[in-house]
């Protein structure tokens, strides 16, 4: 639950950090960011147009962050939109009055230390019908984390090899996940974000 500790810290930090805004550190919030969590939860449950609008807002917000944040290529280098929306949902279920802007901002603060600082080539990983496109740097991080756990013995090179797949299968087995060796979102989150 390391992430949720970051999220709480992020909410606390946002009241003290200086952001680009007017002299009073205020700025106009546009779009879905102003919505409270309770509206998000209802829109998600209904799969309404508002839910899809929120998804677009999340992607736009992260893209703007990547564009404007110093020393940042991608703050969410492997996380899919659906994974991020699930993280928002988990937060909103216990904090229905929080605004989406504050929730997403706290998530970004939690992810900031693990961001990609520069562009990294993309690697296609295919397992049967499943496909994932990951940055080579993300695969290096996967290999490094698996090595720290004693599950990976080969070179940390950012190539998704059979050794990488086998080590990922062992990690999935340790978590009682389906042992596919595929770098799905849940496996990556548990390995890289916990």
N, C-alpha and C positions, 0 to 999 in steps of 0.2 A: 504493500500500500504506500510505497514511497511516493508515487505520483500524487496521491491525495494530500500528503503532507506538503508537497510543492504547491498544490492548488490552494491550500489554506494560507500558506506563506504568501502566495501571489496575491490573494485577496487583501491580506494585510499590507503588503508592499505597495499595492496600487494607490493607497491613500497617502503614501509618503514619497513616492517616486515622482520626479519631474518628467512630464511628457511634453512633446511639442504641442502647444496650444496657445491660448491668449495669455495675457499677463497674469491672469488669475487662475491659470492652469485649467481652464474650461474650454470645451470644444463642442461642436454640434454633433450629436449622434444621429446617424441616418440609418434607415432600414430596420432590419430585424434585431439589431443589437440592443434596441431600447425595450424589446419585449421581455416580460418576466418569464421565469422558468415555467410557471404553471401554464402559460399559453403555449410554450414549446411542447410540453408533455401532451397537451390536448391535441395539438396539430400533428404530432408524431403518431399518437394513437389512431387518429382519424386518417393519417396519410393524406392530409389536405394539401392544397396548393401552398399554404403558408409554410408547411414543413419543407417543401422543396425550395421555397424562397429562402428559408433559413439556411438550407444547405448551400445555396449559391452565395449567400452572405458570408458563411463560414469560409468557403474557398476564396472569396474575394478579400476577406480580412487577412487571411494567412498570406495570400499573394502580396498584399500591400505591406504586411509586416516584413516579408522576405525582401521586398524592394527597398524598404526604408531603414531596416535595422542594420547597424554596422556589423561588418564581419559575418554576414549571414547569406548563405545561398538558399538553404531550406531549413526551416525550423521543425518541420514535420516530414523528414525524409522518407519514411516508409509508411506512415499512418494514412490509411484511406479516409475518405470523407465519412464513410459509414462508421468506422472505428471512432473517429472524433465525435460524431453525433451520439454514439453510445456512451462515450465518456461524459459528454454534456448531459445526457439523460441521467446517468448515475448521480451526477452532482445535483441536478434539478429535483430529483425525487426527494432529497432531504432538505433542499433549499428552494422551495417553490417561489419565493419572492425575489430571488436574485435576478438581476438583469443579464441577458445573454452576453452582452459586451463584457461584463465583469467575469463571467464564467470562462469565456473563451480567452480573455486576457490572462487569467490565472493559469489556464492550460498552457498557453504559450510561454509564460514565465517558467513553468515547470519543465518544459521541453528545451528551453533556451541553452542550457549547458551542453546538451547533446546534439545541437544543430549541426548541419553540414556548413562549414565555413566557406567552402568553395565547391564549384561544380565537380561532380564525380561521374565518370562514365556509367551508363546504365547497362545492366546485365539481365537478360531474359532467363527466368527459371521456369522449366516446364516439367510437370509430373502428371502424366496421363492427360486429362482434359483441363487440368488446373494450370494457370499461368500467373506468374508474378514478374514485375519488372522492378528491380532493386538497384540502387546505386552500388557501385563496387565498394565504396567506403562503408555502406551498411553491411555488406557481406563480410568485410574485414572486421567490423565490430561484432558481428555474429560469431565469427571464428574466434575472436579474442575472448568473448564472454564464455564460449564453450570451452576454450582452453583453460580459463580460470576455474571452471568447474571440473576440470580433469577429463572432459569428454572428447576433446579434439587435440590431436597430437601433431598434425601436419602444419605446413607453412601457412601463416596468416597473409594471404595474398589477394583476397577479394574475389576469388574464383569459386563458383559454387560447384565443388567437386564431389565425388562419391564419398570422400572422407568427411566433408562438410555435412552432406546429407545424413550419413550414418551417425555423426555426433548429434545432429538435430533430432534424429529419431530417438537417441538415448535420452536427450533432454525431454522430449515429448513423453516418453515412457515414464520418466521420473515424475511428471506432472499428471500422469494417468490420462493423457490426451491420446487421441488416435495417432499411432506412430507412422506417419506418412513420410517424414523427412522433408515435407514441403514447408517453406517459410511463410505460413499463413499469418494473418494479422494478429490473431490471439497468441500464437507461439512467439512471434517477434515482440509483441508488447510485454509478455511475461519475461522473456529473456533480456530485452534491452531496457525496459522501463521499470522493472522491479528491483 
